[in-house]
Amino acid sequence: MKENDLLERYPEIAELLRGRSLSYPIETKAAFIEQMAASSDQVVFRGRSYDARFGAGLIPDFFFPLASEEDLVTKVAELLISRGLLPLA
């Protein structure tokens, strides 16, 4: 599946990433949190605003490194599916 397909399939994830200037690869969770917070103090998920550091901190350590935006989208989708926040494809 192509990156654009993933972003179309999971618009909630696309909305989280939109406007973020993430630079890949992202080697560590700490680097990811810093990049997410650098773009904005807040992220919006399902119409609610959350602290960007808090939201980025929900990504498990074992997801790193992140090789690309596609890798990030895939892993975030898997996390949301496993938590029952997205339907199983």
Secondary structure, 3 states (H helix, E strand, C coil): CCHHHHHHHCHHHHHHHCCCCCCCCECCHHHHHHHHHHHCCEEEECCEEEEHHHHHHCCCHHHCCECCHHHHHHHHHHHHHHCCCCCCC
